[in-house]
Amino acid sequence: MKYTKITISGKICTGKTTLLEKLQQKLRWPTFLTGKLFREYIKKDHLTLEKAEEQNEILTKKVDNQVKDMLKSPGNLIVDGWMSGLSARGLNDVLKVLLVCDDGIRYQRYADRENMPFDDAAKKVEERQTNWFDKIKSIHQIEAKEFTDEKNYDLVIDTSNMNPEMVIDKVISYIKQYSV
């Protein structure tokens, strides 16, 4: 089996965007970041990222449908997005990667990235995730546990104690193992 597309899913600060950037450099495939699209929308409309329920249902469905269409179209693509792995269910040419990480490490990554105290970061991460999971449940009738259920993915990588190069090596090795 040859993979022509890769989806990268995972909770906040598991390393999704870093992996996407490293894969893009290595494979030279086009990329699509669902989070970037939402951040642009939020900035334009002066909303907060933590309040995912402020993102309207029309935009959420538009992005989710756009990702599904992109994953079915010809050519190579790397997609970073919480829903991307689930959107690729049943597509055999798509490598569905799930990144997981210890919560304390994720909170520290967020604290470092946003230059804030650990406790504030933990609250913001959990608030954002809860709001997002609630929004997706209301739009798509998908429970939060679906996103982290390993059976929905081809490759699960715990990034807790790995540097980005180790993560990329795992993905590239997996692709080579299953390429024809």
Secondary structure, DSSP 8 states (H G I E B T S, - for coil): ----EEEEEESTTSSHHHHHHHHHHHH---EEEHHHHHHHHHHHTT--TT-GGGS-HHHHHHHHHHHHHHHHSSS-EEEE-TTHHHHTTT-TTEEEEEEE--HHHHHHHHHHHHT--HHHHHHHHHHHHHHHHHHHHHHH---HHHHH-GGG-SEEEE-TT--HHHHHHHHHHHHHHH--
